[in-house]
Amino acid sequence: MFARLTKALHAGGQLAVQMPMNHDYPTHTLAVTMSMEQKWRDLLANPYDKTATMLSPDEYARMMYKLGFARQKIFVNVYGHVLESREGVIEWVKGSMLTHFQKQLSEADFAAFVTEYKQRLFAILPDEKPFFYPFKRIFIWGRL
C-alpha cells in the first residue's frame, strides 16, 4: 500500500500516516493467543494477528527510505488513557479490536469469547483504580 501511495505523489509530495500500534499489549496478545486455540480457531474464518501486518518503527523508516522519501519522521506516541478501572479496557477493546471477533462469531459465541477473554485478561492486568491504559500509535511522515 505504501508503494502505491508513493507512486501517486509528485516530486516534493508528502505522505502522512498514523496507525494504532498496541499489538504487543496484553489486550492484543491475548486475542492472538485465543484466536489460535482450537476452541476459537474452529469458529473463526480468520484468526486475529496484527503482528503479521505491523512493522517496527525502524522497518517503516527503511521502507520509506527505499521508497525514495528524502526526509522522514517515524515515531511512536503513547496516549495514556485513565480509565475508572480495568473494566474500562474491556469496553475500549469491544469498540475496536474485539470487533474482529464479533463480526465472525455468533452472538452467543461472541459473548462466551468475551467472558473467557475478560477472565484471562484480568489474570494479567493489575486491579487498579483508576486504571492507566497505555495506547500506542505510530506516526509515519515523509517527503519525496
C-alpha positions in Angstrom: 0.0 0.0 0.0 2.8 2.4 0.8 4.4 1.9 -2.6 1.0 2.5 -4.3 0.5 5.7 -2.3 4.1 6.9 -3.0 3.5 6.5 -6.8 0.6 8.8 -6.6 2.8 11.6 -5.2 4.6 14.3 -7.3 8.2 15.4 -6.6 8.2 17.1 -3.1 5.0 15.3 -2.2 4.3 14.2 1.3 2.8 11.1 2.9 1.5 11.1 6.5 0.0 8.0 8.1 -0.9 7.1 11.7 -2.0 3.7 12.9 -2.7 2.0 16.2 0.3 0.0 17.4 -0.9 -1.7 20.5 -0.4 -5.2 19.1 2.2 -6.0 21.8 0.0 -5.1 24.8 -1.8 -7.9 26.7 -5.2 -6.9 25.3 -4.0 -7.8 21.8 -1.5 -10.6 22.6 -4.2 -12.5 24.4 -6.6 -12.1 21.5 -4.0 -13.6 19.2 -3.4 -16.5 21.6 -7.1 -17.2 22.0 -7.8 -17.0 18.2 -5.1 -19.6 17.6 -6.6 -22.0 20.2 -8.6 -24.9 18.7 -11.8 -23.9 20.6 -11.9 -20.5 18.9 -10.0 -21.2 15.7 -12.7 -23.6 14.6 -15.3 -20.9 14.9 -13.3 -18.1 13.2 -12.9 -17.7 9.5 -9.8 -15.6 10.2 -7.7 -15.6 13.3 -6.6 -12.3 14.8 -2.9 -11.4 14.4 -1.8 -7.9 13.7 1.8 -8.8 14.5 1.9 -10.2 10.9 0.9 -6.8 9.5 2.7 -4.3 11.7 6.4 -3.4 11.1 8.7 -1.9 13.7 9.4 1.8 13.5 12.9 1.2 12.1 11.4 -1.2 9.5 9.0 1.6 8.4 11.9 4.0 8.3 13.9 1.7 6.0 10.8 1.1 3.8 10.3 4.9 3.5 13.9 5.4 2.5 13.7 2.6 -0.1 10.5 4.3 -1.5 12.5 7.5 -2.1 11.5 9.7 0.9 14.4 12.1 1.3 13.0 13.3 4.6 11.0 11.4 7.1 9.9 11.2 10.7 8.8 7.9 12.2 7.8 7.8 15.9 5.5 6.0 18.3 3.4 8.0 20.7 1.8 6.6 23.8 -1.5 8.1 24.8 -2.3 7.4 28.4 -5.9 6.8 28.9 -7.0 6.9 32.6 -10.0 4.6 32.9 -12.1 4.1 36.0 -11.0 0.5 36.3 -9.6 -2.3 34.1 -13.3 -2.9 33.2 -12.9 0.1 31.0 -10.2 -1.7 29.0 -12.8 -4.3 28.0 -15.2 -1.6 26.8 -12.4 0.1 24.9 -11.4 -3.0 23.0 -15.0 -4.0 22.4 -15.3 -1.0 20.2 -12.0 -1.7 18.4 -10.0 -4.9 18.3 -12.8 -7.2 19.5 -15.0 -6.2 16.6 -12.8 -8.7 14.6 -14.3 -11.5 16.7 -17.8 -10.0 16.9 -18.1 -10.0 13.0 -17.2 -13.7 12.8 -18.8 -15.3 15.8 -22.5 -15.8 16.6 -23.9 -13.6 19.3 -23.7 -16.5 21.8 -20.2 -17.4 20.8 -19.0 -13.8 21.0 -20.5 -13.5 24.5 -18.6 -16.6 25.5 -15.4 -15.3 23.9 -15.7 -12.0 25.8 -16.4 -13.8 29.1 -13.3 -16.0 28.7 -11.2 -13.1 27.3 -12.1 -10.9 30.3 -11.3 -13.6 32.8 -7.9 -14.3 31.2 -7.1 -10.7 30.7 -7.9 -9.8 34.3 -5.4 -12.5 35.4 -2.7 -10.5 33.6 -3.7 -6.8 34.2 -3.4 -5.3 37.7 -6.6 -4.5 39.5 -6.0 -0.7 39.8 -8.5 2.1 40.2 -8.0 4.3 38.3 -6.5 2.1 35.6 -3.9 3.5 33.3 -4.2 2.1 29.8 -1.3 3.0 27.5 -2.4 3.1 23.9 0.3 3.4 21.3 0.1 4.9 17.8 2.8 5.0 15.1 3.2 8.2 13.1 4.9 8.0 9.7 5.7 11.1 7.7 7.9 11.5 4.6 8.6 14.0 1.9 9.9 12.9 -1.6 
